[in-house]
Amino acid sequence: MKRNMFAEGLEPYAVREVYIMGTDAPDTWIDISQTLDTKIEALLQHASQVRSPDSLERVRIRARETAQDHDMEYAECFKKFTLG
């Protein structure tokens, strides 16, 4: 059954920013120090995707490496595009 969102009073949303992860040319770093443990706990819920809980220590190490030189303990980096 097709939804008519306009009939439900919903308006289109205009995306203003897009963040691309895994780029060789990041320009935006986000501090994830307060949420890293939650991220790791969420990843642990995907048992078919995690071979060993110990392997998730790599997530912590990578976030620490990403944060270096950016005045953060843990970070993720992105290429940010601002749309018109």
N, C-alpha and C positions, 0 to 999 in steps of 0.2 A: 504494500500500500504506500503510495507516494504521499509525502507530507507537503503541505503548503505552508511554508514558514511565514510568508507574508500574512496569510489568513490568521495565523496564530499570534500576530503582532510582533514578530521578530524581524529585525532589520539586518541587512548585510553588514558584515564586519570588515573594515578596511585594515588589513595588516600593514603596520608601519615599520616593523623591524623584523629581520630574519637573521638568525644566528646559525652558522654552518660549523659543525664540529669536524675535526679530523683534517683540517686544512694545514698546508705548509706555511701559510702566511696569516697567522692569527693577528687580530688587532684589538681584541677585547678579552679581558680576563675577569672571571667571576669568582669571588671568594666563596668556597664551599666548606669552609672550616666548620661552620655550625651544622651542616647537613650531611657531612661525609659518612658518619656512622649510620644514619638513616638510609643513605644510598646503599651502603654495604649490606645492611639488613634486608633491604628490598631485593637486592641481587641474590641473596641467599634463599629467597622464596622461589627462585627459578631453578629448582634442583636439576632439571634436565640440561641447564645451561652452565652449571657450575660443577666442574669435576671434583674439586676439593675446596672446602672453605678456606684452606690455607692459600689457595691461588688468588683469593681476593685481596691478599696483602699487596699484590701488584697494583690494585686500584689505588690504595693508599700511597704507595711509593710514587706512582705516576702523578697523582694529584699534588704531592709534595714537590716533585720535580717541576711541574707546570707552574707552581707558585713562586719558584725561585726568581729573585730580582723583581718581584711585584708586590712586596710588602704584605704578603699573605702566607698563612701556614699551608693551606690546601687550596687549589684552584682548578678550574676548567677553562680552556681557551677556545675562542671562536673567531670566525671571520664574520663581522657584522655588516649587514646591508640595510640601509635606510631607504625605504620606498617612498615615492612621492605622493 
